[in-house]
Amino acid sequence: MDNKTIYALSTVMGKSGVAVVRISGVKAFAVYDELTSKKSADVVSRKMELLKLYNQDGELLDCCLMVGFKAPNSFTGEDTVEINCHGSKAVIRGILAALGKIADFRMAEPGEFSRRAFYNGKMDLTEADGLADLIDAETALQRKVALEQMGGNLLSLYDEWRKRLVAVLSYVEAYIDFPDENIPVNTVFKLENDVAELKKEIEKHLIDNKIEERLRDGFKVVIAGPTNAGKSSLINAIVRRNVAIVSDIAGTTRDVIDAYIDLNGFPVIFTDTAGLRETDDEIEKIGVTLAREKIAAADFKLFMFDASIDTPDIFADYLDSENNYLVVANKSDKLTPKQRKALENAGCVLISAKNNENIAVITDKISAYFSEMYDKSSSRLITRQRYKEALLECVENLARFNLQKEIELAAEDIRLACRAIGKITGRVEVDEILDKIFSSFCIGK
């Protein structure tokens, strides 16, 4: 990271009422001297002012609301200026071009504002990840989890674990410094017990997190069943738009079709699959194989059949003890009251996809299942695969720790465990991890 002042558009490029251009660095306030009639020395921190913005040729670019933030009281911890201009492409391009001509100014790299905030102690890496998730949030639950992480719920947990490890390490290293002193038996017992207890807490944290990245990437719900069961009609009814072709011709759906919706705050990907049947059509065979693979990987399954011609027994080979499925009897409008009652007693959900009957019953049951998953999971969700990998590395090192071996090796076990947790929060210098995290940000964040 160099010492140049960086700038970027922090809102989306395109036509809008307002756009925000952010500037951060030691010379950020020079934008007032260079592009406005106001002197930087006269700027009052955190006071927004309406100013005319000119380029270096004296051409008026826009009338903007500008506000300056003196270090360290800014997002990045550096001097920062935000220009609130009109959101036309011409205005934005003119302002960015003018900023690019100021000495020691350069365009920000992806995630560089947040990266500088991290280096200046304004956030740790879990909070940075939470910010990235908040920007990407599309559902209320994703927003909630991201805000909790930005608020430091993971940081406080992982920092507390790290402090406990540092306390153990300090005892062990003290005895390394005084090799003639024997470690008292009660101290050995306490240190080994402390490490064992912490190992159990981390393992429980890993086990409790069952939905982790699904909250970011979407829960997978597969609609499966024989041909002409009405699967395509059902997915169209659930997402309330035509995403799949509906036809009376058997085998119309030969590929998998995905549709993403916000289901009561849960991001859910519904997948329509090819009809499950034996066929000589090579292309359809591929579709059936894909359907079976999707069923195996699904978080929830809707096994659907035409109740006027089939029975739920056709799914006997697919039903298991996980209870993450519903058996859906479609075309219930063609059934007699006696037939309906028999299917209800068998645990089937009766619907008519064509008439949009009982679709809400299905979505409510799916939502309830995911809500239960969420409630059973840790309140501090592991939202990144790298967190899990680092915690597993920590557990492996803690499992090796004991004071019956050479004390230097025992100390190294704890040191490596501390370093593993530090990879999550940023307590250690791991540039390749930082590059991976911040490269996923947009330019103006």
N, C-alpha and C positions, 0 to 999 in steps of 0.2 A: 504494500500500500504506500503510495507516494504522498507528498504533502500538498499536492495541487488542490485547488478548490473545484469541486465537482458540481455539475448541474444536470437536470433531467426533467422531463415531463412526468409528473406523478399521477396524472389521470390518463385516460385512454385517448389516443390520437383519433380525432374525428370531430364532427360537428356537434357542439353542445353549448349550453348556456354559459358555463364556466369551466375553465381549465386551470390546473395548478402546476406551476413550474417551481421546483425546489432547487436551492443552491446551498451548499455546505462546504465549509473550509475556512482557513485563516483569512482569506480575502473576500469572503462572501459579501460583506457590506460595501465592497467596492462597486457593486452593481448600482448603488445609489449615485455614486460620484460619476460613473461612466454613462449611465443610461437615463438618469432623471435630473431634475433641477435641484434636488435636495442633497445636502451634504451628509455623508455617512456619520460625521461627528454629531450631527443634530438628531439622529434617529433614536427614538425612545424604544427600548426593547419591549416586545409584545404589544405594541400599539399599531393597529392597522390604519393605513392612510391611503387616500385616493391620490394617485400620482400619474402623470403622463410619462409614458415610456418611449424613448427615442433610440434609434440605432446610431451608429458612429457617424453616419452621414447627416444626422439631424432630422431624419424622417420619422414622423410620428408613427409608432407601432400600435399603441392602444392606450386607453385609460384603464389603469389597473389598481386593484387593492393590494398593497404590499405590506408585509409585516416582517420584522426582524427579530431573531432570538439570539441573545448573547450567550456565549458558552459560559458555563456548561449546561445552562437551562434550555436545552433543545433536544429534539429527537436523537440526533447524532452525538450530542455532547460538544459539538463545535459551533462556531458562529453559523447561523442559518438564516436564509431569507426565503420567503415564499411569495411568489407572484401569482395572484389570482386574476387571470385575464379572461377575455371572451374566448370561447372554445372553438373558434374557426381554425381551419388548417393554416390559413394565411397568417393569422396572428401568431399562432404557435411557432410556425417555421421561422417567422421574422424574429421573434424573441430568442429562440434557440441559436439562430445564426449570429445575433448580436452578442450573446453571451460567449459564444465560441471565439470571438475576436478579442475578448478581455484577456490580458496577460495572466498566465498561470491558471487559467480556467480550462477544464476539459469535460467532455461528456462522461457521465457516470457509467460504470459497468453494472451489469445485472446484480441487484442485491447490495450494491456498495454502500448505500445510505445505512441499511441495517447492519452491514458488516462494520462500518465505522462506529455505530451505536454499540455494538458488541465490544470492539476494541477499547472504547471509551467508558466501559462499565455501565452502559445504560440498559443492557439486557444480557441475559445468558443465552446459550444456544437453544434451550428448551423454549424460552420465550420467543426467540427468533422463529423457531418452527411453528409456534402457536400463531404468530403474526402471519406467516405464510399460509397457514390453514385458514385463518380468518379471511384473508383476501380471496381464497378459493372457495369459501363456504357457500353452499347453495341451499342448505336446509337449516331450520332453526336449531336442530341438535348439533350439527356441525359447527354452527356459530357458537353455541353454548360451550362445547368442548374446547374450541379454539380460545375463547375468552378466558376459560378456567386455566388453560395452560399459559396464556399470556400473563395471567395474574400470579403465576409462580407456584401453582400447586405441585407440579413435578419437581421444580427446583428445590422447594423446601424439603421434599421427601428425600431426594437424592443427595442434597447437601448434608442433611442430618445423618444419612448413612455414611457419607464420606468422613464427617467429623468423628463418628464413632470408630471408624477404621484408623484415622489419624491418631486417636487416643491410644488404641492398641499398639500402633506402630511406635509411638513415643516410648511406651514401656519397654518394648522389645529392643529398640535401639539403645535405650539407657543401659541395658544389660550387655549389649555389644561393647559399649564404651567402657564398661567395668567388668572385664572377663573373669576376674578373680571372685566376683560375687555370684553365688548360686541363687537362682530364682526360687523364691519361696514356693512351697507346694500350693498354698492357697492362691498365690498370684497366677501360677500356671493354670490352675483350675478356672479362675475368673476369666483370664484372657481367652482360653480355649472355649469356654462357655459363651462369652460375649460374641466371639466369631461365629460359633455354631448358631446362636440365636439370630444374628444378622443374616446369615446364609438362609435360614428358614424364612425370614421376612421377605427376602428378595425372591426366593423360589415361589412363595405364595403370591407375590405381586405378579410374577410371570404367569402363574396358573390362572389367577383371577381374571386376567385380561384375555377375554375370548373374542372380543369384537374389534379391538384395536384398529387395524388399517381398513376394516370394512366401513367404518364411519367416514373415511376419506374417499374410498374408491367405490363404495356401494355394496349393499347386500344382494346376493344373487338368488333370484327366485325363478325356477324353471317350470314351464307348463309342458307336461308330457302326457302322451296317450296315443291311442290308435288313430288312424286316418279318419277324417270326417267327424271327429269328436267335438269340434267347435273350438279348438285351441286358438286359432287365429281370431275368431270372433271374441273370445274372452280377453285376449291381450288388447285388442282394439277397444273393448269396453272399459278395461281397467285404466288405460292411459288416455282414454277419451279422444282418440284420433286414430286414423287408419294407418297403422304401421305394417300390417300384414295383409296379404291378399286372401280374401275369403271366397271359396269356391266349393261346389258340390263334388268336384272331381277329386278323387282320392289321390294323395301324393302331391298336392299343389305346393305345400311347403317342403322344400328339399334341403334348405340350409337353416341355420339358426338365425333368428331375428331378435335383436336386443332393443329394449325401450326403457329409458331412464325416467323415473318419476320421484317426486318428494312425497313419501307416504308417512304423513303425520310426523314429519321431521326426520325420518329415516331415509337416506338415499338408497333407492332400490332399483336394481336392474332386472326387469322381467324379460325372460327369454322364451320365445316361441320356438318349438322344435319340430322336426319332421315326425310324421306319424310312425309309431312303433309297429312294424309289421315285417314279415318276410317278403322280399321283393327280388326280382331278377334285374331290375333297372340299376345299373352300376352307379349312376349319380345319386339315386335315391338311397342306395346302400350306404354311401358316404354320409348322407344326411342322417340316417338312422344311427350310424356309429357315433357321429357328433352328438346326437341327442342323448345317447347313453353316457357319453363322457360328461356332458353338461349336467345330467342328473346326478352323477357321482360327485361332482364338484359343487353342487348347489347348497346354499344355506337353508333353503326352504323349497319344497316341491309341491306342485299342484298336479295330482294324477287325475286326469279328466277322461270321462268316457261318455258315450251316447247312451243315456239310460233307457232309451226306447228299444235298444237292440243288444246291449252288453250288460255285464254285471261287474261289481268291483273286484271280483275274483281274478280278473285278468291282470291285476297288479300285484298278485301274491308274491312274486319274486322280487319286487322292489320295496315292499314295506318292511321297515325295520323297527327297532326299539327306541330310536331317537325321537320319534314323534314330531319330527320337523317336516310334516307333510299334511296335506288335506286330500281326501278322495272326493272329487267333484263330479256329481251326476248332472250332466247337461241335458238340455231339451226336456226339462221336467214338465213343461206345458203339454207334453204328449202323454203323460202318465195318468193313471187312475189314482184316486185317493189311496187305495190299498197299496199300490206300487210305491207311491211316495212315502207312505208310512214305513214300509219295509226297508227302504233305502235309508231313511232317517234313523231307524233303529240300528242299522248297520254302521252308523257313524258318518254317512256321506252328507256333504253339503249340496243341496238341490238348487240348481240355478237354471236360468234360461238366458244364455249369452245373447241370443237373437233379440229377446225382449228386454234385456238389461235387468233381469230379475235376480235379486240376491247377490249382486256383484259386491255390494258394500259389506256383506257378511264375510266374503273371502278376504277383502282387504283389511277389515277389522281384525280378523283372526291372525293374519300375517303380521300386522302391526303389533298386536298383543304379544306374539311370540318374540319379536325383536325387542320389544320393551322389556320383557322378562330377561332376555339375554343381557340387555344393557344394565338392568338393575342388579343382576348377579355379578356383573363384572366390577372390577375395582373402580372406585370413584376417581382414581388417578389413572387414566387410560394411557397405555403405551401406544402412541400414535405413529411411531416410526420404527422401521425394521432395525435401524442402527441402534436404537435404544435396547431392543431385545438382545441383539448380538453383544452389546457391551455388558449388559447385565448377566448374560450367560457366561461371558468371559470372567466377570467378577466372581460368580459362583464357583467356577472351575478353580480359580486361585484360592478362594476361601476353603474349598474342599481339601486342598493340599496342605493347608496350614496345620501345624502341630508343633509343640515345643519339645518333642522327643528327638527331633533331628537337629542338625546344626542351626544355631540361632540366626546366622546370617541368611540361611535359606528360608527360614520362617519369616524373617523380616521382608525378604523379597516377595514372598507370597502376598503379604498385606500391601506392600508397595504397588504391586501389579494390580491388585484388586482396586486400590484407590485410583490408579491411572485409568482403569476401565470405566469407572463411574465418571471420572473427569472427562472422558471422551464425550459423554452425553451433555454435560453442562458447560464444557469449555474451560475447565480448570487447568487443563494442560494444553500445551501448544501442539496442535495437530493440524497443520495447514491443509493437508489433503482432505480432512473432514470438513474444514471451513469452506474450501472450494466447492465441495459436493453440495453443501447446504445452500450457500448463497447463489450458486449458479442457477438455481431453480426460480429465483425471484424475478420480477419484472424490472425493467430498467429504472423506473422512478421510485423503487422501494429500497 
